Amino acid sequence: MESVVVDSRSEVDAPSAVKERLEAFAGEVLGEAMNRPVQVFNGGLYLRGLVEQGPRKSLEPMVARLGEEADYQSLQQFLADSPWEPALVVRVAERVAPAIDVQAWVLDDTGFVKDGRHSPGGKRQYSGTLGKIGNCQIGVSAHAVGAKGTVPLGWALYLPEEWCEDPERRRRAKIPAEVEFKTKPQLGVELVQRAAGWEVPTAPVLGDQAYGENTDLRERLDDGGLEYVLAVGAETKVFGPETHFAVPARTGARGRPPSRPRPDRQPESIGQLIARIGPDGAQSVAFRDGPDGEPATSRFVFVCVRAAHDWAKRTPCPPRGMADRRVARGSRTADRLLAGQPARRHPTRAPRAPGPPALEDRAGLPPAQGRVGPRPLRGALLPGLAAPRALVTAAHGFLTLERLCPRARRPA
């Protein structure tokens, strides 16, 4: 994007130059989504508040740091009620993604600690961020992750069923009537499908076991032509590489002839499969730099399998989207599996197994979390959530471009 590219002949920028680039960036990104000068002005102030130093990114402390330029009531109205298109701001990813060498799209969820019963979606629930069950909100996110940075592709607030089914709580939290219960995988795959329609480089979708074990998510990614590397548990049932599928011969003169292929053996768990293959079938692979700068290594088993979920109900079996390429990432117990790109051929033919370094490099990518992150979204009511999260995404994008700017100041 021309307005934020700088001449590298000067060693560092003055703070005023950074401010000028932020103002130009805000004018271009926000101008596409807003139709009133006061909206662009308040949006630019909010971006400054997110980017500038300060431990708290909620509205009141940001207004205090911004000084006389910022009016609390005007900014609050801008975030909660002003009519503009936050979805257009989120598409800032189209400007940032080409600069970061995208290698993967990451699906994840983040927990925000909450007290009380009135914050939308807040309840006692498990959060991986907390590492335990606690009273919190859960936000689902999709990020494009590259060698040079990350950029958000979208955010969604998870609303538990008890929230969606309680009219009084919905009314107090101003949750629109059209918002229905959706699982975290459903929210995640919708974010991915929306971003797939943008001018952003696509890459394999990464996700942990909560997403990998959701068959509908995998099938929807496959239907959209998207590759994926998703963790599933050791108890997940699969058909091993030796399994042969064939339509049984007709056994009688009456009734319809068999049409569904049947396997010549029963499915087995991934843990059993890896144990059967044994340590001699695993490979040691270096897949990313460790904390000491040395390559981190792990044991992988590369083998073709077919998912066994609902196989008896499907014709043919398994269908496209179920004949998954799989790579098992072995640790001491060697009981994790990462599902790769579904086969693009006849479903009864074994797909080619992935090998180093196609999938395991992406399996080792760290979570996508940024300095502005999703934390400013805490406390926002649902109707006002789209605006803050769009501006957080824009701030994240600007900081990523600044970090790649050759004249940007670096900490000593």
Helices and strands as residue ranges (DSSP letters): G 2-4, H 15-31, H 37-51, H 59-66, G 67-69, H 72-80, H 86-90, H 93-100, E 102-113, E 123-127, E 132-146, E 149-158, H 161-164, H 167-173, H 184-196, E 205-207, H 209-212, H 215-223, E 228-232, E 237-239, E 245-246, E 262-263, E 268-269, H 270-277, G 279-281, E 283-289, E 295-304, E 306-307, G 311-313, E 324-330, E 336-342, H 360-363, G 375-377, H 382-404
